[in-house]
């Protein structure tokens, strides 16, 4: 995994949302990064799904699941994993 530490809050959210470290590794490796309020936000687009299936070896169901999530990293620590609830201008402040 890319980050040395995962916060306790993030571990709880990963468990609640059934997101494992392999899926997060795919998100960090192939996803897109956006800066917002001194944090890095990691997301995947639908166009990345087929690439993940072919190159990373995860199932189509797992890849499509990742499109719905984002991960937040601050100061080298993974702080949370959450569900994207809006398609509007995300993280533009």
N, C-alpha and C positions, 0 to 999 in steps of 0.2 A: 504494500500500500504506500502511497505517496507521502502521507503525513506521519510524523513520528508519534503524534498524540491525537487521540479522539476524546472529546469531552464526554463526561458522564451523560449529559443531556443528549448528545448526539447518539451515543450507544443505545439509550432508551428509544429514541426516535427510529433508529435503524431497526430495532427489534419490533417496534409497533408497526412499522411499514414493510416488514419482511424484505429489507434491503441488506444484502450481504456485502462483504468486502470485495468480492470478485466483481460485482456489479458496479460498486463505487470506483474500482480501479479502471474499469472500462469508461466510466463517466469522466474521470480525470485524464485518461490517456487520449481519448478521442473526442471529448466534449469541447465546448467553447467556454471561454472565461470572460467574465464581465466584472469590472471593478465597481463597487458601490459602497460608499461610506467606510473606507479603509478595510473592506473585505473583498475576497474573490468569490464570485458566484459561478458555479459550474453547471452547465446545462447541455442537453443534446437536442438536436433538431431531428425531425422525422427523416430527413435525408441521410442522417448518419446511421440509421437503423440497419439497412442492408449491409453497409460496410462492417458494422459490428458483428453481424451474423456470419459473414464470410471470413473476416480476419481474426476476430477475437474468440470465436468458437462458442458464443452464447446462443441460447435459443431465441427464436423470434419473439416469443412471449416475454422473455426477460428484457430483450432490447426495447420492445415497445413499452414496457413498464418504465424503463429509464427515462423516456421522453416526458413522462409525467412528473418527474422529480427534479429537484435542484439541491445542490450541496453548497454549504457556506464554510469558507476557510478564513480564519483571521489569525494573523501572527503565527503561521505554521501549524495551527491547531484546527482540526475539523470541528466546527461548533454545532452544526445541525444539518439534517436532511429533511426536506419538506416537500409537500405536493404543490405543484404550480396550480393556482386557482384562477388565474386570469391570463388572458392573451394580450391584454392591453400593454402599453408601454411599461415594461418591467425594468426596474432598476435604472431609471433615467435621471434621478436626482443628483 
